[in-house]
Each structure stands twice: as structure tokens, then as C-alpha cells.
Amino acid sequence: MGSDSIQGISVFVRVTEAKSFTEAARRLGISPSGASKAITRLEDRLGVRLVHRTTRSVSLTDDGTAFYERCRQILAELEDAETALTRRRIKPRGRLRVQMPVGFGWRIVVPLLAQFVELNPELVVDAELSDRVPDLADEGLDAVIRIGDLGDTRLIARRLCDLRFVTVASPDYLRRYGEPKTPDDLKRHRCLVYYVPQTNRYREWNFMSNGVRFSRSLSGSLNINNAQALLDAAIGGAGIANVATFIAHDAVRAGLLHVVLRDYVSVGPMVSLVYLERRHLSPRVQAFVDFLTSRIAPIPAWDAVLD
């Protein structure tokens, strides 16, 4: 494929998208007559008519419609290849605005950000730790970490991992009150439950048995809207908590907490890194996406508490 063919294909696609030689020529920075001649040369080379020309509009022939779909894909691949090559030469720079849930951000992402900014010295990272659900477009955020369903169809999601929740209690609590053997036993225990102020409700505890998922609605004398605080209360012997493995891992490994109901652990919601749909990501966003997806394994190390 020669340079004339590539130019003709580019003009053909732009004319088809604009439905006008004049508008396509303006976008390409050439004259309308130059655009028309480029398509005529392409038609002569192919031996088929691609467009119907009238004084008011441009429409595709049947051959032109079939050819357009292939040409659009070819141009997109060429643009992506050029962008990828250019990105390798351009260092990420500027300001990167990201938002993430408090628990996952504090425990997992923030420790990684120190390495990220060291690798990208020309970047400034503004990180918000909040459990709210922001609107990326309205707030000018570059990337957000979400747990669970996205809801917004404008977003592109890169899966980081799945969360798993474990039920934990301190050795002292288990000595005093015994160990629950099934989820139904929890009704007779002091449970520490995640409180959701926005809904004035408590987060359900999810379990799995024989491949079937089910949940239990629980509440206790102490309910908190912070997973780390629930963990600290459990370590202090206040009761039994149900927290994500990334929260519980260190305390379990240190012997401060014991995992109970191991046979009932189910796969929880997915953790995703999301950003607005764009044809080409900026180098700073692409660097962040590549970095996090390479550092957080699909089966993360903190799930080792289940072994």
C-alpha cells in the first residue's frame, strides 16, 4: 500500500464521516477539490465507484459502504500504532487526579504511589481517599478505583482483582464466647458490622456453601462505617467482624485475629480501575493504568489468609 493509497483512504473516511467534501477538507487542511481528486484517484485505482456525488451531499455506494468499514478499522489501527510509538518517547508529566475508596486506597494503593511517583518524576499526583462515587467528567478526574458495579457506560474498566471478605475474631473473644461453626451461629455472637450512613443500613455479610451464595443481615452493639475501625475493635475483643482480606491480612498473620467460618468464604465484588472512554489515553493516565495493573495481581497476596 503506497502513500497515495493511505492518503486516499484517509480522505475517503473523513468525507464519509462528514458527509461533505468541504467539511472533510477543512478538517484535513486541504482544499475541497483536493479531497475530491484524492477519492477519484482511489476509485480509479480500485476500479469501483465509492461515493455518489451531488451538489448538496455525499453518500456511499454499496461498494463504498463495505470499503468504509474496513478503511475505518485500518485508520484506527494506524493511529493507535502511531500513538503507542509516540507515547514511548513522551514522558508522563503534569497533574494526575485520582480517587479511590478509603480502605483499599490507604492499605493497597497509597503504598504503591510512592514507587509510582519515583518512576515518573515529572508527574504530580493528587489522590483523594473517599467512599463517595464521583462523576469523572464533571469533576475532571483522570482515573478512579471502584469496587462493585460501575453503572456509568461512559467508563472503561480495567479489572484489578476480586475482593474476598473473611470473618475474624480475636483469640481472647473466641476463648470467652466460642467459635461459630455456621453463619447462623452468628446470631448468638457479638457482631461488629459496617454501618452505611448514607442509607442508615448495615452491610450484609455474604457467604457461600456448596456453590450457593447467600447473605445474612446482622447488627450488634457496635457498628462503624470504617473497616479499619471494625478491625481494631475486633482485635480489642469487642466481637466478630467481617472485613476484606486486604484489611485483615496483617492482623491474622500476626496472630491478633483468627479466621472463622473458612468454609463459607465467597468471592466478593470486583475492584476496577476506571477512566473515561477516550480514543487515546494521555501518557500520564496510561502510565498509571499500566503501573497498577502490573502491581496488583488478579489473585492478590493478601488472600493468603485463606490458605
Residue pairs with C-beta under 8 A, 6 or more apart in sequence:
4 41
4 45
5 42
5 45
6 78
7 38
8 38
8 39
8 41
8 42
8 45
9 42
9 71
9 74
9 75
10 28
10 75
11 24
11 28
11 30
11 35
11 38
11 39
11 42
12 38
12 39
12 42
12 50
12 51
12 64
12 67
12 68
12 71
13 68
13 71
13 72
13 75
14 24
14 27
14 28
14 35
15 21
15 24
15 35
15 39
15 51
15 58
16 51
16 58
16 60
16 64
16 68
17 24
18 24
18 27
19 57
19 58
19 59
20 57
20 58
21 32
21 35
21 36
21 58
22 32
24 35
25 31
25 32
25 34
25 35
28 35
30 38
36 53
39 50
39 51
42 50
43 49
43 50
46 67
48 61
48 63
48 67
49 61
49 63
49 64
50 60
50 61
50 63
50 64
50 67
51 58
51 59
51 60
51 61
51 64
52 58
52 59
52 60
52 61
60 68
76 279
79 279
79 280
80 280
83 280
87 283
87 286
90 283
91 120
91 122
91 283
92 120
92 122
92 123
92 282
92 283
92 284
92 286
92 287
93 122
93 123
93 283
93 284
94 122
94 123
94 124
94 282
94 284
95 123
95 124
95 125
95 126
95 284
96 123
96 124
96 125
96 126
96 142
96 143
96 284
96 285
96 288
97 126
97 128
97 140
97 141
97 142
97 143
98 125
98 126
98 127
98 128
98 141
98 142
98 143
98 144
98 145
98 288
99 127
99 128
99 129
99 130
99 134
99 141
99 144
99 145
100 109
100 127
100 128
100 129
100 130
100 144
100 145
101 129
101 130
101 131
101 145
101 147
102 129
102 130
102 131
102 226
103 226
103 227
103 228
103 244
103 246
103 247
104 145
104 147
104 244
104 246
104 271
105 127
105 129
105 145
106 129
106 228
107 228
107 246
107 247
108 246
108 296
109 127
109 145
109 292
110 127
110 129
112 291
112 292
112 295
112 296
113 125
113 127
115 295
116 123
116 125
116 287
116 288
116 291
117 123
117 125
119 291
120 284
120 287
123 284
123 287
133 146
134 141
134 144
135 152
136 142
136 143
136 144
136 152
136 154
136 155
136 274
136 275
136 276
137 154
137 276
142 275
142 282
142 284
142 285
142 288
143 273
143 274
143 275
143 285
143 288
143 289
144 273
144 274
144 275
145 160
145 271
145 272
145 273
145 274
146 157
146 271
146 272
146 274
147 163
147 269
147 270
147 271
147 272
148 269
148 270
149 269
150 157
150 272
150 274
154 276
154 277
155 274
155 275
155 276
155 277
156 274
156 275
156 276
156 277
157 272
157 273
157 274
158 272
158 273
158 274
158 289
158 292
158 293
159 270
159 271
159 272
159 298
160 270
160 271
160 272
160 273
160 292
160 293
160 296
160 298
161 270
161 271
161 296
161 297
161 298
161 299
161 300
162 267
162 268
162 269
162 270
162 271
162 298
163 244
163 245
163 246
163 268
163 269
163 270
163 271
164 244
164 245
164 265
164 266
164 267
164 268
164 303
164 306
165 205
165 206
165 242
165 243
165 244
165 245
165 265
165 266
165 268
166 242
166 243
166 244
166 245
166 248
166 252
166 259
166 262
166 265
166 305
166 306
167 180
167 186
167 205
167 240
167 241
167 242
167 259
167 260
167 261
167 264
168 231
168 234
168 240
168 241
168 242
168 243
168 248
168 251
168 252
168 257
168 258
168 259
168 260
169 179
169 234
169 239
169 240
169 241
169 257
169 258
169 260
170 234
170 235
170 236
170 237
170 256
170 257
170 258
171 255
171 258
172 237
173 190
173 234
173 237
173 238
173 239
173 240
174 258
174 260
176 237
177 189
177 190
179 258
179 260
180 186
180 188
180 189
180 240
180 260
180 261
181 261
182 261
182 264
183 205
183 207
183 214
183 216
183 261
183 264
184 216
186 205
186 216
186 218
186 240
187 218
189 239
189 240
190 220
190 221
190 222
190 238
190 239
190 240
191 218
191 219
191 220
191 239
191 240
191 241
191 242
192 220
192 222
192 223
192 224
192 230
192 233
192 234
192 238
192 239
192 240
192 241
193 202
193 203
193 205
193 218
193 219
193 220
193 223
193 230
193 241
193 242
194 202
194 203
194 223
194 224
194 225
194 227
194 230
194 242
195 202
195 203
195 223
195 224
195 225
196 202
196 203
196 225
197 225
202 217
202 218
202 219
202 223
204 215
204 216
204 217
204 218
205 215
205 216
205 218
205 242
206 213
206 214
206 215
206 266
206 268
207 213
207 214
207 215
207 216
207 261
207 264
207 265
207 266
208 214
208 264
208 265
208 266
208 267
209 263
209 264
213 266
220 239
221 239
222 233
222 238
222 239
224 230
224 233
227 243
227 244
227 247
228 247
230 241
230 243
231 241
231 243
231 247
231 248
231 251
231 257
233 239
233 241
234 240
234 241
234 243
234 257
235 251
235 256
235 257
240 260
244 268
245 300
245 302
245 303
245 305
245 306
246 300
246 302
248 257
248 259
248 305
249 301
249 302
249 304
249 305
251 257
252 258
252 259
252 305
253 305
259 305
259 306
262 306
265 306
271 296
273 288
273 289
273 292
273 293
275 281
275 285
275 289
281 289
